[in-house]
Amino acid sequence: MDLNSLSGSGPSVVVVGAGPAGLTVANILRAASVDCLVLETESREFVERRPRAGVLEEWAVRALERRGLADNLLARAQRHTACEFRFDGRRQRLPYGELTGRHHWVYPQPLLVTDLVREYADVRGGEIRFGVRDVRLHGLDTAAPAVSYADPDTGERHVVRCDFVAGCDGARGVSRDALPAGRVRIARHDYGIGWLALLAEAPPSSDCVVFGVHPDGFAGHMARSPEVTRYYLQCPPGDDPDNWPHERVWSELRRRLAAEGAPPLVEGPLIEKRVLDMHDYVVEPMAYGRLFLAGDAAHLTAPIAAKGMNLALHDALLLADALVARLTKGDDSGLRGYSAACLRRVWDYQDFSQWLSDVYHGTASGDPYRAGVTLARLRRVFDSPVAAAAFAEQYLGTDLV
């Protein structure tokens, strides 16, 4: 495509992807009167219903609140101040709210996306195009990049010139693939395990997140709403969800989450059932020319530590503020330091995910040594106030935006 033949000007920023990262960037730009366009390959209905994470760290919620993006969240989200480990047939509760004075919020990602879309498109009048096809990025290493896409109805190709591109289109989007080979490094780690991810149409069976550390595999319980609960079951990587009929799922959950004094699980229909192969990756640097990556386009943290949406928001807040500074004040220091600032948190969360994976899966490894070390780590968290506080700090996140 000959970009030199194009004339006219477009928005200052094209945001590729309408997930939490892209919509947060777009809302902050819009609030600062910076012209932007959001392109999304899926429909609005799809992105507002797509099942994803639901745990938000307090710093992220407060940052959204300061930008006027958390009204519904604060009114509807559940506030969590503790988590519970079950191992050796016992229940061990960790009241991290008492230890740190901070807490988590549980607010399913589809609800946050719905809020952010409404705020950007319906309230603030921002431009967003859903269902676009064949998105391509052009001239990223020039002062005048462009993004092109095909109209979903007519097939006509549109080209949008801009100053910067925010690549927020996830692991399978075009933004990461637009980075030239040899200019970035992608570090990847495979855990060699799978998780059966389940959504049950059933009220939560506990008032907090529950981690079951069991010789037959990890199990997790996470409230999503008063009517819906997220469960996880460790399984072989690549397992077929059809191998897990209703009765087998609930039998394994009951067994792996069993502990003295634990209430029975509230069972219900399974409305989602898919296998996640646990892996992480990190792209370094998170920028090339006029393209800046955010969220899963730049890094993936397995749901082991519930960090994915929080990392996406951290990226988005830093990137949006840096773009506003550059486009309204000519200050490019934020963009120059963007990748390094993001990656500090990314690697910190990767490290915690590794540690937590060892704890979750060590007793099911078949290795008596790993199993013994796992139980020693767990006992230390509950026997030592210092170890408990260190765990709580990493679990809750520390840096503020």
N, C-alpha and C positions, 0 to 999 in steps of 0.2 A: 504494500500500500504506500503510495506516494503522499506523505504528509505535507510535503512542500506545496502541493497543489491545493491544499485546504485553506480557507480563509475564515475570518471571524474568530470570536473568542468564546470560551465556555466558562464553566464554573472554575473557581480557584482550585477546588479539590474534588476529585472523583473518588468516592468510597465504594469499593467492590466488596459486597457482602452485607447482608442485613441481619447479622447476629448481634449479640450484646456488644461486641467490640465496635463493629461498624456503626451501629445506631448510636452508641455513646459518643463516638467521634463526631458523627453528623449533628447530633443535638447541640454539642458544645460549639461547633463551628457556626451553626445557625444562630445560637444565642449571641454570638459575637459578630453577627452580620457578615460572616464569611460565606460566600456563595459555594454551595456544594451540591453534588448529585450522587445519590445512592443507587447502585445497580445490584439487583438480586436475581439469580436464576430461578428461584422457586417463587410460588405464589405467596401473597400476603397470608392467606389462610394457612398454608403449610408452615411458614416460619413461626406463626403464632401458636401452632399446636405441636411443633416438633419436640418430642420428649428429650430433655437434656438434664443437666445438673440442677441442683436446687439449694446448695449451701453457699451463703454469702458471708464473708468475713466483715466484722464491724467497721473496719476502716473503709471498706469499699462502699458500704451503705452510707456512711457519713459523707464520703466524697460525692456520691450521687445526690445526697440530700442538699449539700451546699450548692449544687448546680441545678436544683429544682427538678430532679428526676426521680425522686423517691417517695412521692406522696402516697401512691397506692401501696407501694412496698411496705412502708412504715405502718399503714393502716391494716394490712392484711397478713403480713408475714408472721411466722411463728418465731419466738425468741428462745434460743437454746443456750443453756448455761452449764451443761454437763454432758458427758458421754459415759458409756459403760462398756467395759470389757468382760467377756465371759470366757473363762478358761479353767481347766482342772475342776469343772463342775461348780465353780463359784462365780459370783457376781462382784465386780469391783467397779465402783462408780468414781469418776474423776470430776469433781466440781470445779471446772476451770474458771467459771465465773467468780467463784470465791477466791481463787488463787490469783487472778489477774485483774478483776474488775471489768473484764470484757466478755463478749458473748458472740454467738453466731446467729444469723437469721436464716430461716428456711423459707425460700420463696422460689418455686419452680421457674426455671429459665423461660418457658413459654409465656408465663405471666409477665416477667420482666420485659421480654421482647415485645409483647403486646403493648405494654405501657410506653416503651421507647418509640415504637412505630407511631402510636397515636400522638405522642408529644411532638415528634418530628414532623409527621405528614399532616395530621389533622389540626393540631393546635398552632404549631409554628409555621405551617405552610411550606415545609421543606419538600424538595423535589425527589421522588423516589420512583423507580421503575422496576416492577416485579416481572418475573417470567421471561427476562431477556435470555437470549441464546448466544452461544459462541463468543463469549467475551474475550477480547485480546488486548494486550497492553503494547504500546508502541513508544519508541523514542525515550525510554526511561533514563538514559544517560545523557539526555539533552536538556536544555532549559525550557523546552516546550513539549512535554510528553502528551500522549493521547490515549484514549481508551475507545475501542470500537466494540459494537455488539450488533446482533441481528434482532430485528423486531419479531416478537413471537407470532404475530398475526400475519404480517406481510412477507417476512423474510428479508425486508430491506435492511441494508447495513448502514448503521449510524456511526459517526466518528465524533468524539467529544474531546476537544482540546482542554488542557488544564495546566495548572502549575505543579500540582503534586497528586500522587495516587496513594490512597490508603488501602493496602491489601488486607482485607479482613474476611476473606472468603474460605477460611478453614483449610483442613488438611487436603481436601480434594479439589480445591479451587485453582484458578490459573495464576494467582499472584506468586506463589512460591515457585511454580514452574517457570516463571518469567525471569528468575534470577539466573544469570549466565553461569555455566559450569566453570569452575576454577575461581570464581569470585566469592563463593560462600562455602562454608563447611556445615554438613549436616551430621550431627552426632545422634546416634540411635541406640536404644537399649531395649531388648526383648526380655521379658520376665519368664517366658516359657510356661505361662499359666493362662487360663481363661477364667472369666467370670460370666456366669449366667445372670444377666440383668433382667429383673422382673419388676413389673408394676402390678400391684394387687389392688383390686377394688375392695379395700378393707381398711377400717380405721387403724392407726398405729397401735402397736401392742406395748409400747413404752413411751414415756414422756421425753426420751432422748435417743440419740443415735446409739446403736448397740453393735459391737464388734464381737463376733463369735470366733475364737481361736480354737480350732478343733483338730484332732489328729486326722480326721477324714476330709478336712478342707475348711477354708474360711467361709463364714456366713455373715451377712450384714443386714441391718434393719435401719432404715432412714425414713422418717416421716416426710411426706410431701404435702399433705393437706389433711384436714380432719377425716376425709373419706378415702384417701389413697396413700399407700405405703410403698416405698421402694425397697426391694430386697435384692441381695446378691448371694450367689452360691459359687464357690470355686469349682471349676470343672476343667477338663482337658482343653488346651487351646484348639480351636477349630471344631469343637463339639457341635453337634446338630441340636438346635432347640427342641426338635421333635423327639429327641431322646428323653425329654423331661416333661412327661405328662403331669397333669394337675396333682395327682396323688403322690407321685415321686417327689415333686417340688416341696410340697408341704411336709412330707415325711422327713426329708433332709433338713429343712429349716427347723422343724421341731427338735430334731436330734442335735444339730450343730449349735443351736441357740439355747439348748437346755442348760439350766443351772439351778442350784438350790434356791428356792424362794422366788424363782422367776414366774411371772404370770403366764398363762397359756397364750399362744399366738392367736390373734383374731384372724381367721382365714376368710378368703373371698375369691372371686373369679380373678384369673390372671389376664390382664388386659394388654400386657406387653411381655414378650419373652424373646431375648436375643443374646447371643454369645459375643462377648468382647474379649479379644486377645490383648492381654496387657503389654503395652509397650510405650516408650517415651521417645521423643526426638526434640532436638534443639537446632535451630538454624542460626548460624553466626556469620556475619552480622545480620541484623534484622532490617537492613536497608540496602538499597542499591540505587544510586542516582537519585531520581525523584520519587522512587517507590519506597514506602515504609510499611513493613508487615506488622500485624497485630493479631493477638489471639492464636488460634490453632494453625493459622497460616505460618506462624513463626516457631511454634513449639507445641508439643503435646505432653501433658502430664496425665498418666493413667488415672482413672477415678479412685485409685487407692487412697489418696489423701484429700479428695474433694477440692482440688486447687484450680481446676481448669477455668471455670468462669471467673474466678478471682484474678487469675493472671491476665485473662482477656481484658477485664476492666482496668487493671493496672496499666497495661499497654495503652489502652484507649485514652485514658485520662492524661497520661504523659504525652501521647502523640497529639491529641487535640490541643492541649495547651501550647505545645511547641509550634504547631501549625498556626495557631492564632497569633502567637508572638511574632512569627516570621512574616505573616501576611498583613498584620496590622501595624507592627512596629519596626519591621525589618530586622528583628533580632533572631538570628539563626542558631544561637547557642543550644537551645533545646533540641533542635533537630540533629545537630552535630553530636550531642551526647545521648540521643534517644536510645540507640541500640544498647550501649553500655549500661545505661540506667535500668533498662528493662531486664537485661540478662543477669544482673546481680540477683534480682528476685527470682527469676526463672531457675537459676542453678540452685538457689537456696531451697526452693520448693522441690526440685528434682531430688536433692539430697534427702529431704524429709520423706518423700515418696519411697525412696529406696529403703530407708530405715523402717518405715511402716510396713512395707511389703515383707521384709524379713520377719517382722513380728506377726503379721497376719498369717503367713504361709509356712513359717519354719516348722511348726509341729506336724504339718502334713507332708513334709519333704521326704519322709522315709529315712532321714539321716538322724540318728539319735543325738549326735553332737549338736546339729542345728536346732533340734527340738529342745535340748537342754539350755542352749544359749537364749532361745526365744523366751522360755519361761523365766530365766534369770532377768532378762530385760523387763519383762512385764512386772515381776515382783519388785524390781528396783523402782519403777515408776510409782508404785503404790506404797512402798516402804520409805522412800526418801522424798521429803518436801522439795528438795532442790531438783531432783530428777523430775518430779511431777510438774514443777514450775517451768522447767526447760521444755518438757513435752508440750505443755499448754501454750507456751510462747510460739512454738513452731506450728502447732495445730491451728492457732488463731491468726497467725500472721502478725507482723510487727510494723513494718514501714507504713507511714501515712502518706497520702497524696493530697 
